[in-house]
Amino acid sequence: MKQYILLIAFLSFGIAQAQTDTRIYDIINNVSAERIKNDITKLANFGTRHTLSDTVSNTRGIGAARRWIKSEFDKISKECNSCLDVFYQKDLVKKDGRRIVRDVMVVNVVAIQKGTKNPNNFIIMSGDIDSRVSNANDFTSDSPGANDNASGMAGAIEAARVLSKYKFENSIIYVGLSGEEQGLYGGRGLAAYAKEKGWNIIGIMNNDMIGNIKGVDGVIDNRTFRIFSEPVPSTESERQRRSRRFYGGEVDGISRQLARYIHKTTKTYMPEMNPKMIYRLDRFGRGGHHRPFNDVGFAGIRIMEAHENYTQQHQDIRTENGIEYGDKIKFVNFDYAKKLTAVNAINLASIAWAPPSPKNVQIGGIVQASAKLKWDKVKGAKGYKIYWRDTTSPTWDNYQYVEDVTEFTLKGIVIDNFFFGVSAVGSNGHESIVTFPSGIIRNR
């Protein structure tokens, strides 16, 4: 038993020796706060970007905003020798008597950077195009939406500028989604489009408000950000629910694994940042554009600031009782938006450079002092990492790296005391998102 204890101690140390890629540091350094500031300013100066606002003017309204966003993606594509496929994805949304007061075409702006090896595998970064004031149906009043959500949209454009300089194995989508304030219609449309096209969506990183560092409670924090993720997919089967009761996995759905991946990558390459995983789909009573992807079974999380200022969200521009209301450019911290854009960019790159996640991961070892895992071979993987953690730990804390196998037994581990998962590792050192076991290896 003594040798087993020493083995576990040695394997646990491996996590601190994770391989890094110097290109990731270059990506961080190439994200520009100045360009983000210029883009947020441009978007805010369209006056309003309400989903039902003017689509004819070239200077005001959501039509002008989305045409400008497309022109920026087109410009980036031209500079990288047409490396982006840029197009509008749109759906007609009928009047619903609530927040859609008349029929409207909800238009998303999509830019796809195709992968070299797995072009049908997509990792997405999204921002929202639209904005609003106090009355969700007021589509004429000034609604600059500088933080909510020109910051997220500018981040997606900037990530495209930086990452378009590289080649990736998997595809990356940079997208501006519309209709968020009217009921997440843009996300619904793109998620349905992805299903129709048969896209394999690795996950979506929805960015909604990444530019504010001063909360309504007076707290100022330019390093902490939140990652919201649902625990398990809403699309899981009754059989999967029954299995979880006995084998665990209540906090190990695909979206939660994506959140853990982002947490780990950020702490590896940007240790000064404080990623805070929130074990919840979204904020109380609020919605984000990752949800429509979750609703159809895709992994999706929301990245946003840690300390919100509600006087600057969904507010008519005014001064009342000495408080200045409204989502204005003056309240945005561009250096913080740069940091969160870099968080997105390095995670997009890491996932896009990695092999696919293992499939059909199974686990066994009941009433034994060991844990056996097996999985399907992953094309393009040099090896695999078998992870485990305490059942109450939020992160994967220990691993064993293996090569040339698709099953492995961890000795000296009481299986009941830990959760387990497997990732695939490429020859470049980048690894996939961890897969939690979905089946049990039965003893024969």
C-alpha angles and dihedrals in degrees: 000000000000092000091051091054090051090049092054091048091052094047092048089056090059093077091068090054097058114153116251132204118222090211088070091061089050089053091052092049094048096058107104125214089194094057090046090051091051092050094047089049092050093050094045090050092063083083097224132012096187112155091243096042129114116310098178103059119088093211107037137044139024094297092061090043096053093044089053092048090051090048090054092051089047090051091050090049092051090053092052096047096264094310092151127069102212123191147138118257110196144172133188110240116200125225108274102182092241118066098343101067093174137013110285138178108236107208127194123194110223130190118183124196103197120225121235098223107018105027093164092058110089134191112189136207114191138186128180122249100196131081137188145189130222094297107059090208096052103107099165107053121092110276109169094177091195096164097017093077122324085087093062092042092050088049092056091050092048092048088054091052093052101038095043086077090069139063119232136192094224126045124258124209121201110191143176108210123204133203095039094134092047097055110304091283096152092055091046090052096049093044090053090046090052090051091049092050093047093239117171101226110202089188147303126244104205113199114201117165109352100158110071124091101168116076127208085250090062095252113141115202125160097174108048123083134168130239111199118198137164116240100232132358117275086222095064117128128246088251090056091050092051091048092053090058091065104027104032131231100141089138098029107084122134094265092051090051089053089052091051090049091054091047092052096044092048094049090048098051104019104033092164089069123086111216110193116200111213112202094217136088091241143321119312110286093353134108137214135194094251090070098075088056091049089050092062095042104269124130113252140162138181122234117198146142119291100227117045127199108212093191087070099047126085090346136143109240106257146115114245128172089349093306120120110220128196141074098268132168090243091069096055120100104211096191089057091048087052091054094051091045087054090050089056094044096052092048092048089051095045093051093042091052093047130088118250119281117266116266131215094022110184133183136203141163105114113173090006133105090240144064120224121198130184133179143166118278113262117222110235096018118131092192146332138248118221106205131195135176141174110277090246096046117107094209139049100258106173136037146174118211117215136176136199094017137096095195133042138173121221106210126211094024123123100222093207093063098059146041119231139204142167132224131186120235125207127215087257090061096249115129136204128245111281118263117217115217114269098185145035126242103228119218110239 
